[in-house]
């Protein structure tokens, strides 16, 4: 997220680039990893930095954390922008598939399940060097962190979170799926968009498209 954070800082000023607990350079927390606990940490860091009503931008699992933060504290957030979020509301087929992957992660199929997750994040037009670099990072992830993080997305109630958000929301996806309609069902005023020729890391592979959509959102929201 560093490139997007730098662009945001130049455009808007004060910017926080936050590691979730157990991610990036941050150690695994003493408590369990969950969407709720991570949202609490985001709020703590924002308040400690003295920022008022930030726009929360999250990618993948981070998008769910951004939504949960806004759901709990909408009066402290200006808006939420989701970058190819993990499924907010799991349909039965997706939930069944994810439950199977979690079972593999927790057992002898850990390496195979991890490879499935890594492969699913790349698109056919993504920069191959960047794909290899991201895969190398994923290969080194602490197994317990990966398992807890994946389980936390399964356990999270995204529908409930969406119903409690009273600030503007936008979501940008890498491909066509049912998630934009799910967002609109809970947040009819949400803005949705799709980038072209990108895998999961839309803010890296299609940065110009993502920046253009964020700019338009900010103009309309008058932020």
FENCORFEN-V916087 format. One record per run of one state. SS is the DSSP state (2 for helix, 1 for strand, 0 for the rest). FROM is the first residue (numbers start at 1). TO is the last residue. Records with the same first field share a line. If there is no record, write none. Layout:
SS=FROM-TO ; FROM-TO
This chain:
0=1-1 ; 13-34 ; 50-53 ; 60-60 ; 73-73 ; 84-91 ; 106-109 ; 121-127 ; 140-142 ; 156-157 ; 164-167 ; 174-178 ; 187-190 ; 195-201 ; 206-206 ; 222-223
2=2-12 ; 35-49 ; 61-72 ; 74-76 ; 92-105 ; 110-120 ; 128-139 ; 143-155 ; 158-163 ; 179-186 ; 202-205 ; 207-221
1=54-59 ; 77-83 ; 168-173 ; 191-194
